[in-house]
Amino acid sequence: MKIQMVDLESQYKRIQLSIDEAILSVIKNTQFINGPQVSLFAGNLADYLGGTNVIPCANGTDALQIALMALDLQPGDEVIVPSFTYVATAEVIGLLKLVPVMVDVDPDTFNITAELIEPAITTRTKAIVPVHLFGQCADLEKIMKLAEKHNLFVIEDTAQALGAELIFSDGSRKAAGTIGHIGCTSFFPSKNLGCYGDGGAIFTSDSDLASKIRMIANHGQDKKYSHKYIGVNSRLDTLQAAILDIKLKHLNEYIAARQAVAVVYDERLTSVEGLKIPCRSRLSTHVFHQYTLCIANGERDRLKDYLGSAGIPSMVYYPIPLNQQEAFRSIGRITGTLEITKKLCGSVLSLPMHTEMDPSQQQYIIDKIVSFFAAN
Ligand SMILES: Cc1ncc(COP(=O)(O)O)c(C=O)c1O
């Protein structure tokens, strides 16, 4: 059997009956746009997250764009983002003629921290977009305190961490995406809660902001043909909502399966010299959207090729720091040297990680990694 980064087919087969039934019922009902499954799913996701407003939309990139549009920012206002993230986080900032200000990340968690953010704050700074990269929360407790001090909005990019929980210093917990003023997520198929196409959602506990976001996602309408804001057309398809509502019931099981895969990787890889296994933050649970190693001594690309020739896929998330991307050269601003981001782009390697991992395949992957380093 072929080893895959993500095995969506096997995952589908386990729930095939209920998924097929749900898809068929949407087709028969023909309410493809804003059918009842959309609000049903939004309500169930809100409950899962511990109570918030959930506004579904077309994808995670739109979610971030709509969130920013709802904050009345002015061209030239600055928004702080990590330099080590997927392009979508910063792209929407540029699209709205705002200035993405890129800050470096912590070398262990791969996330931005309050300490790294503070020196980047200026009088033009209006918002921070922390990303919970690879499935683990950034230190939102401290970031929220910093934001309060400087009167900034916080938009959590929770695309990779739905289901993770921030652990506060008093031991209490809150779902990723519900701690900042707004949370954004993606239901891209390979995400921890993925649909069978594109999908996304925006979270906020502020009901005024929620109704504004709802309007912006729907052409800025407060009622039909009455347009209060310039908006966009960004909807979650009824079909996708029906699929997501079924998969949501399995989300905790999916997370547990990913965590179990991570434990097996950890057990054998922790003692391998030349690589670093993912850190487990004290401040967050880890839902392992990715299992990402750091490979020392410039050996990352050689290991990737070696695994590839043994039939093992692996991925580099992300190979180029955002600040080095041509698209951001004229619009972005950087703070500090962004040395850690540069180092990570040259050393990270994500291994196959999904809910259907075959134990013998995983041992084969581990054996190959161990033998690569033993031969060096
Ligand atoms: C961190 C992060 N932000 C935003 C997005 C954008 O989500 P989408 O692909 O649904 O637009 C992604 C998706 O890959 C992501 O990983």
The ligand as an SDF file (V2000), in Angstrom:
LIG
                    3D

 16 16  0  0  0  0  0  0  0  0999 V2000
   -2.2140   28.8580    8.6140 C   0  0  0  0  0  0  0  0  0  0  0  0
   -3.2010   28.9180    7.4960 C   0  0  0  0  0  0  0  0  0  0  0  0
   -3.9300   30.0500    7.3290 N   0  0  0  0  0  0  0  0  0  0  0  0
   -4.8370   30.1480    6.3440 C   0  0  0  0  0  0  0  0  0  0  0  0
   -5.0680   29.1220    5.4600 C   0  0  0  0  0  0  0  0  0  0  0  0
   -6.0170   29.3360    4.3360 C   0  0  0  0  0  0  0  0  0  0  0  0
   -7.0610   28.4300    4.2700 O   0  0  0  0  0  0  0  0  0  0  0  0
   -7.7710   28.0800    2.8660 P   0  0  0  0  0  0  0  0  0  0  0  0
   -6.8530   27.2120    2.0910 O   0  0  0  0  0  0  0  0  0  0  0  0
   -9.0270   27.3800    3.2870 O   0  0  0  0  0  0  0  0  0  0  0  0
   -8.0580   29.3640    2.1940 O   0  0  0  0  0  0  0  0  0  0  0  0
   -4.3650   27.9390    5.6180 C   0  0  0  0  0  0  0  0  0  0  0  0
   -4.6140   26.8020    4.6930 C   0  0  0  0  0  0  0  0  0  0  0  0
   -3.7770   26.0840    4.2710 O   0  0  0  0  0  0  0  0  0  0  0  0
   -3.3970   27.8250    6.6510 C   0  0  0  0  0  0  0  0  0  0  0  0
   -2.6680   26.7150    6.8200 O   0  0  0  0  0  0  0  0  0  0  0  0
  1  2  1  0
  2  3  1  0
  2 15  2  0
  3  4  2  0
  4  5  1  0
  5  6  1  0
  5 12  2  0
  6  7  1  0
  7  8  1  0
  8  9  2  0
  8 10  1  0
  8 11  1  0
 12 13  1  0
 12 15  1  0
 13 14  2  0
 15 16  1  0
M  END
$$$$
